[in-house]
Amino acid sequence: MACNYLQKNNYKILERNFNCNQGEIDIIAKDNKTKEIVFLEVKTRSGKKYGRGLEAINAYKLKHIRNSAKYYLYINKITLNIRFDAIEIDLKLKRLNHVKQII
């Protein structure tokens, strides 16, 4: 669902579920409008029992996303501008919320 949304909004998906020793990144994409590499954390919820998806992105998680992004940039020799976003999906409401620049 998140990848479909991104592709419809002029993003090119570069990686899904990128894993390394530093952590994991759900989606890495290129925003063709801004020419930025975007590292996306996707949080999906089917109800309110565990709170909103964005509430689950804490300082610990952000640290691992940032370190994983550094590693990705290093191994791929990328020097473009970067951005960290989040996508929150509510399955019950069938709603997707894209939050830009979470860091």
C-alpha positions in Angstrom: 0.0 0.0 0.0 2.8 2.4 0.9 4.8 1.6 -2.2 1.8 2.1 -4.4 1.1 5.5 -2.8 4.7 6.5 -3.3 4.9 5.4 -7.0 1.6 7.3 -7.7 3.3 10.4 -6.2 6.4 10.4 -8.3 8.7 8.4 -6.1 11.0 5.6 -7.4 11.3 2.7 -5.0 15.0 1.8 -4.6 14.8 -0.8 -1.8 12.3 -2.5 0.4 13.2 -3.9 3.8 16.8 -2.9 3.7 18.7 -4.8 6.5 22.2 -4.3 7.8 23.9 -4.6 11.2 22.8 -1.0 12.1 19.1 -1.8 11.7 16.3 -2.0 9.1 14.6 0.5 6.8 11.2 -0.3 5.4 11.4 1.7 2.1 14.2 3.6 0.4 12.9 5.8 -2.5 13.9 8.7 -4.6 11.6 11.7 -4.7 11.7 12.6 -8.3 10.2 16.1 -7.6 12.9 17.1 -5.1 15.7 14.7 -6.2 16.1 13.5 -2.6 16.7 10.0 -1.3 14.0 9.3 1.2 14.2 6.8 4.0 10.7 5.7 5.1 9.5 4.0 8.2 6.1 2.4 7.7 3.8 1.7 10.6 0.5 -0.1 10.0 -2.3 -0.4 12.5 -5.6 -2.2 12.4 -7.1 -0.4 15.4 -6.3 1.9 18.3 -5.3 -0.8 20.8 -1.5 -0.1 20.3 -1.9 3.7 19.6 -1.1 5.5 16.4 1.7 4.2 14.2 3.7 7.4 14.5 3.8 7.0 18.3 5.8 3.8 17.8 8.7 5.7 16.2 10.8 6.6 19.2 14.3 8.0 19.6 15.8 4.4 19.7 14.1 3.6 16.4 15.2 6.9 14.8 18.8 6.2 15.8 18.7 2.8 14.0 17.1 4.3 10.9 19.7 7.1 10.8 22.6 4.7 11.2 21.2 2.3 8.6 20.7 5.2 6.2 24.4 6.2 6.7 25.5 2.7 5.8 23.2 2.6 2.8 24.6 5.9 1.5 28.1 4.7 2.1 27.9 1.3 0.3 26.0 2.9 -2.6 28.3 6.0 -2.9 25.3 8.3 -2.8 25.8 12.0 -2.1 22.3 13.3 -2.9 20.3 15.2 -0.3 18.3 12.9 2.0 15.1 13.0 4.0 13.5 10.8 6.6 9.8 10.3 6.3 7.1 8.1 7.9 4.0 6.5 6.5 1.2 5.6 8.9 -1.4 3.2 7.6 -4.7 2.7 9.4 -6.3 -0.5 7.9 -9.6 0.0 9.7 -10.1 3.5 8.3 -8.4 2.7 5.0 -6.2 5.8 5.5 -2.6 6.5 4.7 -0.8 9.5 6.3 2.6 10.5 4.8 4.7 12.6 7.2 7.7 14.2 5.8 11.0 15.0 7.6 10.5 13.1 10.9 14.1 13.8 11.8 
